[in-house]
Amino acid sequence: MTRRAGLIALTGSALSACSPLSLFATFTPKDAARSPEHGVAFGSDPRQKLDVYAPPKASSREAAPAPVAVFFYGGSWDSGRRQDYGWVGRALAAQGFLTIVPDYRLYPAVRYPSFLEDGALAVRWAVDHARRLGGDPGRIVLIGHSAGAYNAAMLALDERYLKAAGVDPKVVRAFAGLSGPYDFLPLDGPITRRTFGEAPDLPATQPGLYARPDSPPAFLGTGDGDTTVKPRNTRALAAALRAKGAAVEERHYAGLNHADTVLALSRPFRGKAPVLAEMTAFLKARVGEAT
């Protein structure tokens, strides 16, 4: 078995089951980036910690502050840890983003909307600390995969969470969701029932409800072979945004499954689909000049 085939065997099933990616995180080749801070608390709970990845040092001391990306991993809202996604942090940092990878509280300790409140606190941390780390707190993008894509979409579209955390929602210039569950009413399985079933207003849990003309531009990608979170979720959110006149770029990648859309951000699997190139090109075009 080749090394690449071995990585596929190790990670494909793990991601499909939303289980930890420790082996992949340990052995996969990584992009050049700096990692100035790890395990930094952004709240009092042990799960409220984050890691930071920064672009390689610029040659000029006058280099403009980098845009900031906050990446939310998936895991059915009941699993996942930031240490297993350092390769994503480095991939985004190598593309020029100061990248924050936070943990967030999980089921059964919490249910909706606690993980969104944690995400908003992580964005607040990014706003407060970006300058000293070489980032621009006025140019933030949110990125997520699977459950993390839902988190990113909700934080970008429903302004209540960022406002409650003391963040001006206008600092979020765009968001990107990969293989996200955005349209799951009626509650369509045990994962959503346990996570969202106690919500007093179920329609309010759906990102499309908050689409508006001035929504942050959205990059929505999915694999047409995804049987875990079906592509109709991406189509539904894209349609809701377009119906309000919001900017959206929708990508359906041939042959990719649920795991593949995030694996395509890694060095070994970028040849499967241009997810990293297309997503970061979209985001860079929308962050604008340094503030």
N, C-alpha and C positions, 0 to 999 in steps of 0.2 A: 504494500500500500504506500503510495506517495505521501509526502508530508501534507500536501494540499488535500488529498483525499481523506487523510486522517483527521485534519481539522474539520472537514465537512461532517465526518461521522461523529466527532465529539460535540460539535456545536449545533448542528442542524436539529437533532432531537432535543437538545437542551433548550434551545430557544423556543422550539415549537411548544414545549411543555412549560415555558416561562420559568425554567429552573436556573440556578446559578451558572455563570460562565467562567468560573475560576480557571479552568484549564486553558480555555481559549485566551483569556486575559493574560495568562502567564506566558504562553508559548507563541502567540501570533506576533509576527513582525509589526513594529510600531512606527508611526511617523515621528519625525524630529520635532520636539516641542519642549518647552520648559514646564516644570511642575512645581511652582513655588510654594504651594500650600496644600496640605492634606489633613482631613479630619477636623476641619474648622467648624465650630459650633455656630449655628445661626438661630438656635432656640435652646430650650432647656431639656428637651427630650433626647435620649440617646440616639434616636433615629434622625434628629435634626442636625446633620453634619454634612459637609460638602468638601469636594476637592476642586482645585483650580489648575487649569492647564493654559499656558501662555504661548504665543507665537515665539519662534526663535528670535533672539535679540536683533533689532534693526541695526544696520550699520551706522546710522546717523542718530545722534542724540536728539535731533529735532523731529524724529519720527512722530507722526500723528498718533493719538490714542487709538487703540484697536476697538472695533465694535465688539460687543459682548454677547455671547451665546450661552443660554441656560438650557442644558439638555436633561430631559426627564426620561429615564428608562422605563420599560414595561415590566410586566410580571403579574398581571391579573389583579393588581392592587393588593396582592397578598405575599409577594416575594420580590427579591431583587436587592442589590447592594451596589453602591457607587464604585467600589473597588474593582468590580468586574466590567466596568465600562471605561476604564482609562484609555483604551484604544480609541474609543469614540472621542473622548476629550482631546487626545493628541491629534486625531485626524482633523477635527475642527480647528484646533489651534494652528496646525500647519497650514490651514487655509486662511489664516489671518484673524481668527476670532479669539479673544480672551474667553475661555470656556469654563463654565461652572457646571459641575456634575453633583447635584445634591441627592441625598437620600430623602425619604419622606415616610411618615408613619403608614402602617399597613394594617389590613384586616388580619386577625379579628380584634386587634387593639383599638382600631378606629374604623369608621365607615365614612361614606360621603357625608359632608364635604371636607373632612379633616385633611386629607392629602392635598386638596387644593389650597387650603389655608397654609399648609407647609410650603407648597410651591411658591405661594406669594411671599412668604417670609424669605425664601431663598433668593427671589428676585430683589427683595428689599436689601438683602446683604450685598448682592451684586451692585446695586445702585450706590450703596454706602461705601464700598471698598474698591470699585473699579479703578478710580483714578490712581490710587497708590500702586496698583498692579499693572498699570499701563493701558487700561481700558477706558472707554467713553461711556459714562453712565446714562447719557442721553440717547444712546444708539444700541438698544437691546433687541435681540431676537430670541424667541422661544422655540425649542425643537424637542420633539418626542417621538418615541416608537411605541406602538401598541397602547397599553394603558397610559403610558407617558405621553403619547400623542393626544389622547383625550385631555390629560392634564394641561398640556400646552395650549390646546385649542380653547379650553374653558377659561384659562387665565388671560388669554389674549382677547377673548370675545365678551366675557362677562366681567365688566370692569369692577364689580363689587369687591372681588377678592384682593386685587392690587390696592384699591383705595383703602380697604380696611387695614392693609399692611403699611399704609403710609407712602405708597408709590403712585406717582402720576402715571396713569395708563398710557399716556402719549409717548413715554420713553420706549414702549414696545413698538418697534417699527415694522415688524413682520413676524410670522410664525410658520413653522414647518411641521407637518404631521406625517409620519410614516406608518401605514397599516393601522390606523386608529379606529377604535369603536366610537363612533359619533352618533349613531342612530339605532338605539337598542330598546325602543318601546314598541309594544309591551315588553317588559323585562324578559329577555329571551333565553335565559339559562341560569344555572346555579351561581355563576360568578357575579352576574349583574344583580340577581335577586338578593344575594347576601350583602353586596356592597351598597346597593342603592335602594333596597326594598323598604327601608325605614324612612326614606325621604318624604316629607309631607307634601311636596309638590313635584311629582315625577316629571312632568314636562320641563320643569326648570332645570333638570339634570342634563338636558340635551344641548350641545353647543350650537346647533343651528338656530335655536330660539333667539340667540343673541346676535345673529348676523345683522349688520347695518351698513349703510353706505360708506361710513368711515372706518369700518373694521380694518385692523392691520392686514396688509396683503398676506395671502396664504399660499404656501406651497404644499400640496396634498399628494402624496405618492402612495401607491399600493402595488402589490403583485397580483397579476390576474390569476395566479394559482393559489391564492390565499384561501384556505378553507377554515382558518381559525377566526379571523375577523374578515368577513367577506367584503369584497370591493364595493358593494352597494353602500357601505358606510362612507367611503370616500366620495362616491358620486352624490350621496345625499347632502353632505356638508358643502361640497363644491356648488351644488345647485342652489342651496339656501343662500350662500354668499353671493352668487351671481344674481339671484333674484333681487337682491338689495343693491346691486350695483357695485359690490366690493370686488377688489382685484383678487383673482385666484388663478393659480396655475395647477392643473390637474395632470398627473402622470400615472399611467397604468403600465407596469413593466412586465413584458411577456415572459412567462415561465417562472416568475419569482413567487415564492411562497411567503408565509408570514415572517419567518426568520430572515429570509434573504434580503429584505429591504434594509434592515439595519446591518446585516453582515456585509452588504455592499459598501458600507462606509469604511470597512477595514482594508488594509493593503492586500491580503491574499484574495479577496473576492470582488475587487472593483471591476474586474473584467466582466462580471456577470451582468452589470447594468450601470449606467452612468448616474447613479443616485447622488453620490457625493458631489460630482461636478455640477449637475443640474440644480440641486438644492442650494448649494453655496453660491452659485452664480445668481440665482433668484434673490437670495437674501442679501448678498453684497450690493445688488442693484438698488435695494430699497433702504439700506441703512444711511445712505447719503454721506455727506462730508462730516468730519469731526466737529463736535460742538465745543 
